[in-house]
Amino acid sequence: MVYHAVLRRNRQNRTNYRKRAALLLGRRSFVSITVSNQNVMAQVLNASLNGDRVVTSVQSRQLMKYGWKGSMNNLPACYLTGYLLGIKSLEKGVDHLILYTGRKSYTSGIAACLKGIVDAGVTIPISESSLPDAERIRGSHIARYAELLKKDTDKYNVQFSNILKNGWTPENYPDHFEEIKSKMRNTGPTDNQVASNNTENVG
């Protein structure tokens, strides 16, 4: 029997070395997205032989700075986290990214986050058909579900307890989403800054 050595991070199902090699050879900035049970984290990194360097990073809890009162890990939160990361990326002069998932699955949360990054003005090679539709990103499906569940007060109060504690109702998800996105857009880089960044990155 022949013994084949397996790298530790491969055994732990943490690193896809084929994808890592492609990142190093391509010398492209990449985005890594993690959606947990409580939070969303999105990072822009540069790969090197000595380890990855973080260019900029956003957690969904930062959405509260803009007044966000909804969940921290649903589709609207994933999108807004990506949108904020896209704005910060442009401020750092990064306007082209590729997605690195490693050994993680490509989920709807990751897709929503990518959509936010792209809508902020960053170019990512991704098929539109793999992204959630606009209504789900705005939380319209949550608002509809809340309207139906409202007939059972007890279930409604349990399901949306955290949101209700914030003095807000889930039926308002789409409007609240647009309000927060608008605040982010108005505090992001100016058109001149984006144009300057795009010029610097040509060639």
C-alpha positions in Angstrom: 0.0 0.0 0.0 1.3 3.4 -1.0 1.0 6.3 1.5 0.1 9.7 0.1 0.8 12.7 2.3 -2.1 15.0 2.7 -1.6 18.6 3.7 -3.1 19.5 7.1 -5.4 22.3 5.8 -6.6 19.9 3.2 -7.3 17.2 5.8 -9.3 19.9 7.7 -11.2 20.8 4.6 -10.1 24.4 4.9 -8.1 25.1 1.8 -8.5 24.3 -1.8 -4.9 24.3 -3.0 -5.8 24.3 -6.7 -7.7 27.5 -6.3 -5.0 29.0 -4.1 -2.4 28.4 -6.7 -4.6 30.1 -9.3 -4.9 33.1 -7.0 -1.2 33.4 -6.6 -0.5 33.0 -10.3 -3.2 35.5 -11.3 -2.0 38.2 -8.8 -5.6 39.4 -8.5 -7.3 40.8 -5.4 -10.1 38.5 -4.3 -13.1 38.6 -2.0 -13.9 36.0 0.7 -17.4 35.8 2.2 -18.5 34.0 5.3 -22.1 33.8 6.3 -22.6 32.4 9.9 -25.7 31.8 12.0 -25.4 35.3 13.4 -23.2 37.5 11.1 -21.8 38.1 7.7 -18.1 38.9 7.1 -16.7 39.9 3.7 -13.0 40.7 3.1 -11.0 41.9 0.1 -7.5 40.3 0.2 -4.3 40.0 -1.8 -2.7 36.6 -2.0 1.0 36.1 -1.5 3.4 33.2 -0.7 3.7 34.6 2.8 0.0 34.7 3.5 -3.0 36.8 2.6 -3.0 40.6 3.2 -6.4 42.1 4.1 -7.1 45.2 2.0 -10.5 46.0 3.6 -13.1 44.1 5.6 -16.8 44.6 6.6 -19.0 42.8 9.1 -22.8 43.0 8.9 -22.8 44.5 12.4 -21.4 47.6 10.9 -24.7 48.1 9.2 -26.1 49.3 12.5 -24.0 52.5 12.1 -26.3 53.3 9.2 -29.4 52.6 11.2 -30.0 49.0 10.1 -32.6 47.2 12.4 -33.0 43.9 10.6 -31.4 40.5 10.8 -27.6 40.4 10.5 -27.4 37.4 8.2 -30.4 37.3 5.9 -30.3 38.2 2.2 -30.8 41.9 2.6 -28.1 42.0 5.2 -25.8 40.0 3.0 -26.4 42.4 0.1 -25.8 45.5 2.2 -22.6 44.1 3.7 -21.4 43.5 0.1 -22.5 46.9 -1.0 -20.5 48.5 1.9 -17.5 46.4 1.0 -17.8 47.5 -2.6 -17.7 51.2 -1.5 -14.7 50.6 0.7 -12.9 48.7 -2.0 -13.3 51.6 -4.4 -11.9 53.9 -1.8 -8.9 51.6 -1.6 -8.4 51.8 -5.4 -9.7 48.2 -6.0 -12.3 48.0 -8.7 -11.8 44.4 -10.0 -12.2 41.3 -7.8 -12.6 37.6 -8.1 -14.5 35.4 -5.7 -12.6 32.8 -3.6 -14.8 30.2 -1.9 -12.1 27.7 -1.0 -14.0 24.6 0.0 -17.2 26.5 1.0 -20.4 26.0 -0.9 -21.7 28.8 -3.1 -24.9 29.9 -1.2 -27.7 32.4 -1.8 -26.1 34.6 1.0 -22.8 34.7 -0.8 -24.6 35.4 -4.0 -26.5 38.4 -2.4 -23.2 39.7 -1.0 -21.6 39.5 -4.4 -24.5 41.4 -6.0 -24.0 44.2 -3.5 -20.3 44.5 -4.3 -21.1 44.6 -8.0 -23.9 47.2 -7.6 -21.4 49.4 -5.7 -19.3 49.6 -8.8 -16.8 46.8 -8.5 -16.3 44.4 -11.4 -16.6 40.7 -10.6 -16.9 37.9 -13.2 -20.2 36.4 -12.2 -23.3 35.3 -14.1 -26.4 37.3 -13.4 -28.4 34.1 -13.4 -26.6 32.9 -10.3 -27.6 36.0 -8.3 -30.9 36.5 -6.3 -33.6 38.6 -7.8 -34.1 42.2 -6.6 -37.3 41.6 -4.7 -35.6 38.9 -2.5 -32.6 41.1 -1.9 -34.9 43.9 -0.7 -36.6 41.5 1.7 -40.0 41.5 0.0 -40.4 37.8 0.7 -39.8 38.5 4.4 -42.4 41.2 4.4 -45.0 39.0 2.8 -44.3 36.2 5.2 -44.6 38.6 8.2 -48.0 39.8 6.8 -49.2 36.1 6.7 -47.8 35.3 10.1 -49.3 38.3 11.7 -52.6 36.4 11.9 -51.1 34.3 14.7 -49.8 37.0 17.2 -47.8 34.5 19.3 -45.9 33.0 16.3 -45.3 36.5 14.9 -43.9 37.8 18.1 -41.6 34.8 18.5 -40.4 34.7 14.9 -39.5 38.5 14.8 -38.8 39.1 18.5 -35.4 40.8 17.9 -36.8 43.1 15.2 -39.8 44.0 17.3 -37.5 44.8 20.2 -35.8 47.4 18.0 -39.2 49.2 17.6 -39.5 48.2 14.0 -41.8 45.8 12.0 -40.6 43.2 9.4 -43.4 44.3 7.0 -41.2 47.4 6.3 -38.2 45.4 5.2 -38.1 46.7 1.5 -38.5 50.4 2.5 -36.0 50.1 5.3 -33.5 48.3 3.0 -33.7 51.2 0.5 -33.3 53.7 3.2 -30.0 52.1 4.5 -28.7 51.6 1.0 -29.3 55.2 0.2 -27.4 56.3 3.3 -24.4 54.1 2.3 -24.5 55.5 -1.3 -24.5 59.1 -0.1 -21.5 58.5 2.2 -19.5 56.5 -0.3 -16.7 57.8 -2.6 -17.6 60.5 -5.1 -17.8 59.9 -8.9 -14.4 61.7 -9.3 -12.8 59.4 -6.8 -14.1 56.3 -8.5 -13.0 57.6 -11.9 -9.5 58.3 -10.5 -9.3 54.8 -9.0 -10.4 53.2 -12.3 -7.7 55.2 -14.2 -5.0 54.2 -11.8 -5.8 50.5 -12.2 -5.7 50.5 -16.0 -2.7 48.5 -17.3 
